[in-house]
């Protein structure tokens, strides 16, 4: 008998495994659709320079716009957000735990929010540092939403 192992009351999350596969499939499709994307990503990485954010505070940012990279990232985030909607629907149909539904819903918020931030970045409505701020805020919102759903719909085991 192994006493160090803890048994989980939940089964293996097959939909999470499917999400990993879809994640990789989506990446492959985006790279296949844009054959020059690896070179554009390389150029994007080499374009970073230290820029002043605030007097006395500097951070790395790209010195020019990279619409191909931003568009590829936007497409990925949007497609993965749509997939999260499908996963959330499947979680309701399969009557999965509130915890898993909350996780999927918070993922949905993050991916669609990141797509919106990338859209604004591509359009030139926000700069790089505002984009990074959006991502930080989105992470915080996603965590807060997940915790709020888990709190409101607490399941006793």
C-alpha positions as CSV (number, residue, x, y, z in Angstrom):
1,X,0.0,0.0,0.0
2,X,1.3,3.4,-1.0
3,X,0.3,6.0,1.6
4,X,2.0,8.9,-0.1
5,X,-0.4,9.0,-3.1
6,X,-3.6,11.0,-2.9
7,X,-6.6,9.9,-4.9
8,X,-8.5,12.5,-6.7
9,X,-12.3,12.5,-6.6
10,X,-12.4,13.8,-10.2
11,X,-11.7,11.8,-13.3
12,X,-9.0,12.7,-15.8
13,X,-10.0,15.8,-17.6
14,X,-10.4,14.6,-21.2
15,X,-11.5,18.0,-22.4
16,X,-8.3,19.6,-21.1
17,X,-6.3,17.0,-23.0
18,X,-8.4,17.8,-26.1
19,X,-7.5,21.5,-25.5
20,X,-3.8,20.7,-25.6
21,X,-4.3,18.9,-28.9
22,X,-6.3,21.8,-30.3
23,X,-3.7,24.3,-29.1
24,X,-1.0,22.5,-31.0
25,X,-3.3,22.0,-34.1
26,X,-4.1,25.7,-34.1
27,X,-0.4,26.6,-33.9
28,X,0.3,24.3,-36.8
29,X,-2.5,25.8,-38.9
30,X,-1.3,29.3,-38.3
31,X,2.3,28.5,-39.2
32,X,1.1,26.6,-42.3
33,X,-1.0,29.5,-43.4
34,X,1.8,32.0,-43.1
35,X,5.1,30.4,-44.3
36,X,7.1,33.5,-43.6
37,X,5.9,33.7,-39.9
38,X,9.0,32.1,-38.4
39,X,11.1,34.8,-40.0
40,X,8.7,37.5,-38.9
41,X,8.8,36.2,-35.3
42,X,12.6,36.2,-35.5
43,X,12.6,39.9,-36.7
44,X,10.1,40.8,-34.0
45,X,12.4,39.3,-31.3
46,X,15.4,41.2,-32.7
47,X,13.5,44.5,-32.8
48,X,13.3,44.8,-29.0
49,X,15.1,47.7,-27.4
50,X,15.1,49.3,-24.0
51,X,12.6,52.1,-23.9
52,X,11.7,54.6,-21.2
53,X,8.2,53.8,-19.8
54,X,8.3,56.4,-17.0
55,X,11.1,58.8,-15.9
56,X,13.7,56.5,-14.5
57,X,11.9,53.3,-15.5
58,X,12.8,51.4,-18.7
59,X,11.5,48.2,-20.2
60,X,12.0,46.3,-23.5
61,X,9.6,47.0,-26.4
62,X,9.7,46.5,-30.1
63,X,10.9,49.6,-32.0
64,X,8.5,49.1,-34.9
65,X,5.1,47.6,-35.7
66,X,4.9,43.9,-36.6
67,X,1.4,43.4,-38.1
68,X,2.1,39.9,-39.4
69,X,3.1,38.7,-35.9
70,X,0.3,40.6,-34.2
71,X,-2.3,39.2,-36.7
72,X,-1.1,35.6,-36.3
73,X,-1.3,36.0,-32.5
74,X,-4.8,37.6,-32.8
75,X,-6.0,34.7,-35.0
76,X,-4.6,32.2,-32.5
77,X,-6.3,33.9,-29.5
78,X,-9.6,34.3,-31.3
79,X,-9.7,30.7,-32.6
80,X,-8.7,29.3,-29.2
81,X,-11.3,31.5,-27.5
82,X,-14.0,30.1,-29.8
83,X,-12.8,26.6,-28.9
84,X,-13.1,27.5,-25.2
85,X,-16.8,28.3,-25.9
86,X,-17.2,24.8,-27.3
87,X,-15.4,23.2,-24.4
88,X,-17.6,25.2,-21.9
89,X,-20.7,23.9,-23.7
90,X,-19.3,20.3,-23.5
91,X,-18.6,20.7,-19.8
92,X,-22.3,21.7,-19.3
93,X,-23.6,18.8,-21.4
94,X,-21.3,16.3,-19.6
95,X,-22.3,17.8,-16.2
96,X,-18.7,18.4,-15.1
97,X,-17.8,20.1,-11.8
98,X,-18.2,23.8,-11.2
99,X,-14.4,24.0,-10.8
100,X,-13.8,22.9,-14.3
101,X,-16.5,25.1,-15.8
102,X,-15.1,28.1,-13.9
103,X,-11.6,27.3,-15.2
104,X,-12.9,27.1,-18.8
105,X,-14.9,30.3,-18.5
106,X,-11.9,32.2,-17.1
107,X,-9.8,30.8,-20.0
108,X,-12.5,32.1,-22.4
109,X,-12.3,35.5,-20.9
110,X,-8.5,35.6,-21.2
111,X,-8.3,34.4,-24.8
112,X,-11.0,36.7,-26.1
113,X,-9.6,39.6,-24.1
114,X,-6.1,38.9,-25.5
115,X,-7.6,38.8,-29.0
116,X,-9.2,42.2,-28.4
117,X,-5.9,43.7,-27.0
118,X,-4.0,42.3,-30.1
119,X,-6.7,43.8,-32.4
120,X,-6.1,47.2,-30.8
121,X,-2.3,46.8,-31.0
122,X,-2.6,45.9,-34.7
123,X,-4.8,48.9,-35.3
124,X,-2.4,51.2,-33.6
125,X,-4.9,52.2,-31.0
126,X,-2.6,51.2,-28.1
127,X,1.1,50.9,-27.8
128,X,3.2,48.0,-26.6
129,X,3.2,49.0,-23.0
130,X,-0.6,49.4,-22.9
131,X,-0.9,46.0,-24.5
132,X,1.2,44.5,-21.7
133,X,-1.0,46.2,-19.2
134,X,-4.0,44.7,-20.9
135,X,-2.5,41.2,-20.5
136,X,-1.8,41.8,-16.8
137,X,-5.3,43.0,-16.2
138,X,-6.8,40.1,-18.1
139,X,-4.9,37.6,-16.0
140,X,-6.2,39.3,-12.9
141,X,-9.8,39.4,-14.2
142,X,-9.6,35.7,-15.2
143,X,-8.3,34.7,-11.8
144,X,-11.0,36.8,-10.0
145,X,-13.8,35.4,-12.2
146,X,-12.6,31.8,-11.6
147,X,-12.5,32.4,-7.8
148,X,-15.9,34.2,-7.8
149,X,-17.6,31.4,-9.6
150,X,-16.0,28.8,-7.4
151,X,-17.1,30.8,-4.3
152,X,-20.7,31.4,-5.4
153,X,-21.3,27.8,-6.6
154,X,-19.2,26.0,-3.9
155,X,-19.7,22.3,-4.1
156,X,-19.3,20.3,-1.0
157,X,-17.4,17.0,-1.5
